[in-house]
Amino acid sequence: MNTIPRRKGPRRGLLGTLALAASLSLVLAGCGGGEPNAEGQATEAAATVGEPQTGGDLTVLLDAGFAGGWSTGLDPATSNTVGANMPQNSAIFGGLFTLEADENGENAEIVPNQAESYEFSEDGLTLTVKLREGITFSDGSPLNADAVVWNWIRALSSGSTGTPQLDLDLTREMPELDQQFLDDLYAALPEDVDQAVIEQRLGAVQAVDDLTVEIHFSVANGAFVNAMPSTSLNFVGSPTAYQELGADQYSQAPVAAGPFTVDANRLSERLELTRNEDYFRDGLPYLDELSFQSVAGDQVLYQTLQAGQGDAIEGLSSVTLIEQAQENPNLTTTLGAPTSPYVIQLNTRKAPFDDKKAREAIYYATDFEAINEGLFGGQGDMSQSFTASGGLFHQQEVEGYRTYDPEKARELVEEIGGLTVELGTTDIVTARQVTTALQTQWQDAGIDVTIDSKPLGDVITKFTSGEWESMLQTAGAWEPAAGIGVAVRFGSTSPFSGTPLPEGAETATQALEENLNTELDEVLTNAASTVDQEERGDLYKQAAKMISDEAYGPFGMAFSPAQVVRKGVHGPGLTTPIPALVVNSGVLYDRVWVEQ
């Protein structure tokens, strides 16, 4: 059995959510929180700020346009905002795996958390996950292999957009399972679920013993573990609690084995958590109480923090406010490695961007360099592909990429008889600023532009309806096959993609059912599948050139989100950088502490 090699380094892209966050890409060292030793205690890295202290409470402010929206609840199997709600999910569920990094944000790697270890078979088709012994959910029931299988089958079968599309080996026979387990599982699945499909999935995902789970793929999946922390599969809840609470109440207050338990939940307003006294890491979490408050926009976020009504902001995106925070002696500002470049997605499945010349006109009319200089002081990490310097397989330039040329843009617009475009985006301040700048540039090239800014949930609805023309979003993550990865934006069967459907398919569902793929799909699948890291890098270079050659969407600058906290708050991901798996830097809330 061989563990897939993991390339270390401050690098950074799966399925889970979309939205946009930007901030000034300056590296500012924060005060440390330290990584845990085997007992979960902080190491000597935290010595510069003193030893972590137990107790106290923390209120984290989240932008209502992204992480601060959880209108579909917090059940990972049914939530449509799993990736955006990483703060809430990691605090409640903890996770089988976490992404961790050195104090300076470098050498990021996936670390088993509730899992103890993982191994791939030599052919890469079977992943074996060993769980830590003795972990219980906060209701006292065990976090064992049966619980993981129950959660994974639910996640794969309940429609969450936070669940990855997996090529499972559906030819394996379902093992003999306890009837009560099956009854409980089916009771937690949609009423119209296909029992034959569930049985196939139960053949592919099996509990080998009480602490061992195997998942069998039809093709090797070299990105699966890297992607885990940003997906619904990472967050394991109590099957017993689900049966007792029912779907609605469980979605409001899921019961898990993370560092905190749910005390009160007002959807997309405020989530109040308390310390899990039975947390499996001795001495953790440090905090007694942790709350997440949804706040509308950067200005209000910053004002709320300054007024003492919050202790931390996850993902401040206004450059002006970030600069103010950096100059404020009462605040600590930390920026992680940039991982997710802006991209203008073009929907090739309908007019006007079913015409390649219209797509080329957008490339030539777009000057992200000028936007970077004008809005962000030139501090952005420019990219011509779905990677940025903080992520794996970074590629800054792509051969043959169409760069800013307004004359060519005007010629193409005239040639196709004019171009009228609706440009959508997530309704946060930086997104609105960038779309306004793009509107001006495109209008200078003779393109008529209207802007449509919507809350995250509405953007998801717009994407999944297929009734959109262009979207300013982000693409990429620490792992290109994870988070808001390249396949999410450019895979033909993704609900958040506008690339052409495979030949012979009228819908993405049909393409999936009939196993139809585009050439780009094949390259992306191979890149995600192979366990050879050098080969993966070469395949992602090939994918970047294919996207560029077909003009599927121009890329721009990438930024590291800003974490801003009041003095006296410390912890990994808040005051030390961790590369972002989705948009904002992940926070290890079990190790966050406040000075008493």
Disulfide bonds with the S-S distance in Angstrom:
none
